[in-house]
Structures are given as C-alpha cells and as structure tokens.
Amino acid sequence: MKGILVILDGIGDLPHKLLEGKTPLEAAKTPNLDFFAARGKLGFMYPVKPDFAPESDEAIVSIFGNNVSSSTRGQLEAKGVGIKLTRGDLTLRVNFATTDKKRGIIDRRAGRTLTSEEASILSKAINKIKLPCKFVFEPTIQHRAVLVLKGGFSDNILCNDFTYSQGKVKNATNVISFKPLDDDENTNHTVNVLNEFLEKVQIVLNEHPINKERIKKGLLPANYLLFRGPGIESPKLKLYKKWVSPSYMPIEIGFSLASGMSVFSFEYPKLKNVDAYANLHEGLKKACKFSMKILKKTHKKFDYAYVHLKETDLPGHDNKPLEKKEMIEYIDKTFFKFLKKFVPPKGIEIVVTADHSTPCKLKDHSAEPVPVLFYDNSPLREKRFFEKECRKGKLGRILGDELLEKVGFVK
C-alpha cells in the first residue's frame, strides 16, 4: 500500500467558550496525530470551493476529482444500501423528523432518539401506502432513510427539506411542499406523486402507536419526513480500482462502489434506546477496529485506502464541543496509534483531512476551510494538527479537487 486517505467527518470547527476559546481539534490531546504532523506537512483545504458550505456527498465527490454535478445524494445512498436501480428511478435521502402545526419543523432528526426498531416498524407502515407507482422506503442508520420511486420520474424538483431549500423558494415557512423547477409534464407528475406520498405519510405517522407512545414518554414523535438530494441518473465518477474502502455509512459505501473501489463493510450498531451518543461511541469504536482490521488484511493487495469516520460530525450539529473533543481523542488513541506502528515500516503515506467543517456553535456545515495533514516522513518539525496551525502550513491553500494530485495519490 502506498497511501491512506483518512476523512474525519466535519472535524473543522471554530473556537468555543466551553473549550477556553479553542476548537475541539486544538483542545484534544492527540499525540499520535501530532507524531504524523511533526513528520509531514500541513495545509488547509476548501473541499469544493471558497465561500461554499458543502454537503458530505459534494465534498467527497470533489475531493476525488469529480464535478459535484456528476452524482446526487439520493443515488449514492440508495446504492449504498443495495437497492437495485434502473434509469428513471427517483432516489432521495430522507430524515425522520418532528413537526408541529403551530411551529412547523421543530427537530430535523426526531431528537436523535428514534430507535432502530422504531424506524423499522414505521418504515413497514410507510411501505404499505398506496401510490400510482411502486416505491421502496428503506430505513438506514438512526433517523436516516432512503426513498426510491420506481419508474420514469424527474429529479428537477425542489424538495421539502427547508434547510436545503432556503433561497430557492419565495415566502416559505420551514414546512414546504415539493415544487417543480421546470414546466415539464413529467416534473409536475413527479411533484404530485411526492406530495401525495408526503400527505399520506403524515397521516400514517401521526396515527401510529409508536409515535403516540413516544409522546407519552416525553419524546419527540417521528411524525414527518424531510427529503433531499433527488437523483435519477447513475453517478458518473472517476474510477479508483486500486483503492480499498472500509465503509459503513450508506453515502460512503455508495460513493466507494460508484468509484470502483473494493468495499468492506459491517453492520452499524442498532440504536436500542434514547441515548444516541452511546450508540455513536459504540459505532465509532467498531469503525476504528474494523478499519484497522481491513488495513492489516488488504495492505499488500491495494495501492490506496479511503477511511471515512463519520461520528465526529454529529457533535458539531448538536453544539457538543466536549463530545467532539472526546471522539477525536478516542480516534487518536486507537486508530492513529495503530497507524503510528503500522505505517512507518511500510513506507505508507497518510493524508488526514475532513469533508467539511461543522462548527459546534453554528450547528451546521460552514464554508470554513478544513485542516489537512500530509505525512510523508519528512524531517522532524514542531507542529500540531489543528485549524490555526494548518493555516500556516507549507502545503498552503488547496481546493478539494487538487488534493489527491498534490500529495501524489493520483498522477
């Protein structure tokens, strides 16, 4: 193996008062990451372009040298959960969410307390809805799901997730319906089917015993669905056939498969109670262990590896800097401790970066650049891997589609 690309999802951040004005990455104790930083080069990257806050799929697609329009979130996630698609099938990423008649959307993720069993039961009820077409509704991890409308549909539509529709529709509240973005008959038909589906879904979810029981327990009901990332075309991505990808989230699995990588995966731990962060820590533990296992098993067979650890993004969305710091420290003392022993004797190079910044105090993706570390066993330098230090690094400013070529992972 020549190199390993490690994406720490949403790792970029801003100074936070709970961390005495430091970012989670700066505040974290990361002796193993700092070992690599001291023997490499630092820089900062705009995953897609400056002044743009990318979604995970846009960032990863760009980092691997593709145009962001060459794929859609829905197509990648559907591919990642193994749904068989034909051209014209409309795919969308879905969130179980909570809505209220007076306040609209009050939580985009149903409080992060929707158990895997509850999501499965609700999904079975949703799949019984009658529409003028066949469809597949598949729950994935925690509050996430995928919808596929089978047949010839349009993806030139505005979805109902207000977070991703702001600025595209006038005078919108945070609850909007699907809208066509052109006058084509098929686009209007697609919107009508989706709005009919959404209307029927709300009835099913509001009346479901699962949600009535959640309300009794003081939990937010999962009584609404938010959709984004519509797509009907298969991704057209550059191929990376000499790469291995130990992936576990649908988006990364789908991207890796579409890019021709050899994918190894595991079943993510089910959320069995309301403690979403206990589930995330369990998932992170399993992901680190699994990634180490796959690297040891495959390093003689593949030239490069793509390792993507998702959990560090979630505390940013929830304004939990202490949780983010704790996750970074766990990754350092497990995964990067392993790499510290595994990589130098084999002459393997490492790139550590993020797909986007998710500052805790903003609770969303931002346009801030992400830190980059390129370990190539350079002469020892005194450095640490965090945002401010990376801004001064010798790698300088990088755009996402330049990264792999700049570090020599592609020619």
Residue pairs with C-beta under 8 A, 6 or more apart in sequence:
1 295
1 298
1 299
1 300
1 302
1 303
1 304
1 305
1 346
1 348
2 303
2 304
2 348
2 349
2 409
3 303
3 304
3 305
3 348
3 349
3 350
3 351
3 407
3 408
3 409
4 295
4 304
4 305
4 307
4 339
4 343
4 348
4 349
4 350
4 351
5 304
5 305
5 306
5 307
5 351
5 353
5 404
5 409
6 307
6 308
6 309
6 335
6 350
6 351
6 352
6 353
7 60
7 63
7 306
7 307
7 308
7 309
7 353
7 354
7 355
8 309
8 312
8 328
8 331
8 352
8 353
8 354
9 56
9 308
9 309
9 310
9 311
9 312
9 313
9 354
9 355
9 356
9 358
10 312
10 313
10 314
10 316
10 317
10 354
10 355
10 356
10 357
10 358
10 365
11 24
11 25
11 312
11 313
11 328
11 353
11 354
11 357
11 370
11 371
12 23
12 25
12 354
12 356
12 357
12 358
12 359
12 366
12 368
12 369
12 370
12 371
12 387
13 23
13 24
13 25
13 316
13 321
13 324
13 357
13 358
13 359
13 360
13 387
14 23
14 357
14 359
14 360
14 361
14 362
14 366
14 368
15 21
15 22
15 23
16 22
16 23
16 24
16 321
16 360
16 361
18 321
18 322
19 26
19 27
19 321
19 322
19 325
20 27
23 386
23 387
23 388
24 315
24 321
24 324
24 325
24 328
24 360
25 328
25 371
25 385
25 386
25 387
26 384
26 386
26 387
26 388
27 321
27 325
28 325
28 328
28 329
28 332
29 329
29 332
30 328
30 329
30 332
30 336
30 384
30 385
31 332
32 332
32 333
32 336
32 337
32 339
32 340
33 332
33 336
33 352
33 373
33 385
34 383
34 384
34 385
35 336
35 340
36 336
36 339
36 340
36 350
36 352
36 373
36 375
36 385
37 373
37 375
37 383
37 384
37 385
37 389
38 380
38 381
38 382
38 383
39 375
39 376
39 377
39 378
39 379
39 380
39 381
40 350
40 373
40 374
40 375
40 376
40 377
40 378
41 373
41 374
41 376
41 378
41 393
41 394
41 395
42 371
42 372
42 373
42 374
42 383
42 385
42 389
42 390
42 392
42 393
42 394
42 395
43 371
43 372
43 374
43 390
43 393
43 394
43 395
43 396
43 397
43 398
44 369
44 370
44 371
44 372
44 387
44 390
44 391
44 393
44 395
44 396
44 397
44 398
45 353
45 369
45 370
45 371
45 372
45 397
45 398
45 399
45 400
45 403
46 52
46 367
46 369
46 370
46 397
46 398
46 399
46 400
47 54
47 58
47 59
47 62
47 63
47 354
47 355
47 356
47 370
47 400
48 54
48 58
48 59
48 62
48 68
48 399
48 400
49 399
49 400
50 367
50 369
51 367
52 367
53 356
53 357
53 364
53 365
53 366
53 367
54 62
54 68
54 355
54 356
54 365
55 73
55 164
55 229
55 356
55 365
56 251
56 313
56 355
56 356
57 71
57 72
57 73
57 76
57 229
57 251
57 255
58 68
59 355
59 356
59 400
60 251
60 252
60 255
60 308
60 355
61 67
61 68
61 70
61 71
61 237
61 255
62 68
62 400
62 401
63 353
63 355
63 400
63 401
63 403
63 404
64 237
64 238
64 240
64 255
64 259
64 404
65 238
65 401
65 404
65 405
65 410
66 237
66 238
66 401
70 235
70 236
70 237
71 231
71 235
71 236
71 237
71 255
71 258
72 91
72 155
72 229
72 230
72 231
72 233
72 235
73 93
73 228
73 229
73 231
73 251
74 90
74 91
74 92
74 93
74 146
74 147
74 155
74 228
74 229
74 230
74 231
75 85
75 91
75 231
75 232
75 233
75 234
75 235
75 254
75 258
76 235
76 250
76 251
76 254
76 255
76 258
77 91
77 93
77 140
77 146
77 229
77 250
77 251
77 254
78 85
78 89
78 91
78 138
78 146
78 148
78 250
78 254
79 85
79 235
79 253
79 254
79 257
79 258
80 247
80 249
80 250
80 251
80 252
80 253
80 254
80 255
80 257
81 138
81 140
81 146
81 250
81 253
81 254
83 91
83 136
83 138
83 146
83 148
85 91
85 148
85 234
86 150
87 232
87 233
87 234
88 151
88 152
88 153
88 232
89 148
89 149
89 150
89 151
89 153
89 232
90 148
90 149
90 153
90 154
90 155
90 190
90 230
90 231
90 232
91 146
91 147
91 148
91 229
91 230
91 231
91 232
92 146
92 147
92 148
92 159
92 227
92 228
92 229
92 230
92 231
93 144
93 145
93 146
93 227
93 228
93 229
93 251
94 137
94 144
94 145
94 146
94 147
94 225
94 226
94 227
95 108
95 109
95 110
95 143
95 144
95 145
95 161
95 225
95 226
96 109
96 110
96 114
96 119
96 122
96 143
96 144
96 145
96 222
96 224
96 225
97 105
97 107
97 108
97 109
97 110
97 143
97 222
97 223
97 224
97 225
97 226
98 105
98 106
98 107
98 110
98 111
98 220
98 221
98 222
98 223
98 224
99 105
99 106
99 175
99 202
99 223
99 224
100 106
104 173
104 174
104 175
105 162
105 174
105 175
105 224
105 226
106 220
107 220
108 161
108 163
108 226
109 142
109 143
110 143
110 220
110 221
110 222
111 219
111 220
111 274
112 142
112 143
112 276
112 318
113 214
113 219
113 220
113 274
113 276
114 142
114 143
114 222
114 271
115 270
115 271
115 272
115 273
115 274
116 139
116 142
116 270
116 271
116 272
117 270
117 272
118 210
118 214
118 222
119 139
119 142
119 143
119 145
119 222
120 139
121 208
121 210
122 139
122 205
122 208
122 210
122 211
122 222
123 137
123 138
123 139
123 145
125 204
125 205
125 208
126 137
126 201
126 204
126 205
127 135
127 136
127 137
129 197
129 200
129 201
129 204
130 200
131 149
131 193
131 196
131 197
131 200
132 193
133 149
133 150
133 151
133 193
134 149
134 150
134 151
135 147
135 148
135 149
135 150
135 197
136 146
136 147
136 148
136 150
137 145
137 146
137 147
138 145
138 146
138 147
138 148
139 145
140 146
140 250
141 249
141 250
141 268
142 271
142 276
142 279
143 222
144 250
145 225
146 250
147 197
147 225
147 227
149 190
149 193
149 194
152 186
153 186
153 189
153 190
153 193
153 232
154 180
154 182
154 184
154 186
154 187
154 189
154 190
154 232
155 190
155 230
155 231
155 232
155 233
156 180
156 181
156 182
156 184
156 187
157 178
157 179
157 180
157 181
157 187
157 190
157 191
157 194
157 230
158 165
158 168
158 169
158 176
158 178
158 179
158 180
158 181
159 165
159 178
159 226
159 227
159 228
159 229
159 230
160 175
160 176
160 177
160 178
160 198
160 226
160 227
161 226
161 227
161 228
162 172
162 173
162 174
162 175
162 176
163 226
163 364
164 228
165 172
165 176
166 172
169 176
169 179
177 191
177 195
177 198
178 190
178 191
178 194
178 195
178 198
178 227
179 191
180 187
180 188
180 190
180 191
181 187
194 227
198 225
201 224
201 225
202 223
202 224
205 211
205 221
205 222
205 223
205 224
205 225
206 221
206 223
210 222
211 221
211 222
211 223
212 221
214 220
214 221
214 222
215 221
219 274
234 258
235 254
235 255
235 258
237 255
237 258
237 259
238 259
239 259
239 260
240 259
240 260
240 261
240 304
240 306
241 260
241 261
242 302
242 303
242 304
243 256
243 259
243 260
243 261
243 262
243 302
243 303
243 304
243 305
243 306
244 261
244 262
244 263
244 264
244 294
244 298
244 301
244 302
244 304
244 305
244 306
245 252
245 253
245 256
245 261
245 262
245 263
245 264
245 305
245 306
245 307
245 308
246 263
246 264
246 265
246 290
246 291
246 293
246 294
246 295
246 305
246 307
247 253
247 256
247 263
247 264
247 265
247 306
247 308
248 265
248 266
248 268
248 283
248 286
248 287
248 290
248 310
249 268
249 308
249 310
252 308
252 310
253 263
253 265
256 263
256 306
257 263
261 306
262 298
262 302
264 290
264 294
264 298
266 286
266 287
266 290
268 283
268 286
269 279
269 282
269 283
269 286
270 279
271 279
272 279
276 314
277 314
277 320
277 323
280 311
280 314
280 327
281 311
281 327
281 330
283 310
283 311
284 309
284 311
284 327
284 330
284 331
285 330
285 334
287 309
287 310
287 311
288 309
288 330
288 331
288 334
288 335
289 334
291 307
291 309
291 335
292 334
292 335
292 338
292 342
294 305
295 305
295 307
295 342
296 342
298 305
299 305
299 342
299 346
299 348
304 409
307 335
308 355
309 331
309 335
311 327
312 324
312 327
312 328
312 331
313 358
315 321
315 323
315 324
315 327
315 360
316 324
316 357
316 358
316 359
316 360
316 362
316 363
316 364
317 358
317 363
317 364
318 360
318 363
319 360
319 361
319 363
320 360
321 360
324 360
339 350
342 348
343 350
343 375
344 377
347 377
349 374
349 375
349 376
349 377
349 407
349 408
349 409
350 373
350 374
350 375
351 372
351 373
351 374
351 375
351 403
351 407
351 409
352 372
352 373
352 375
352 385
353 370
353 371
353 372
353 373
353 403
354 370
354 371
355 370
356 365
356 366
356 370
357 365
357 366
357 367
357 368
357 369
357 370
358 364
358 365
358 366
359 366
359 368
368 387
369 391
369 397
371 385
371 386
371 387
371 389
371 390
372 390
372 393
372 395
372 398
372 403
373 385
373 390
374 395
374 407
376 407
383 389
383 393
395 406
398 406
404 410
405 411
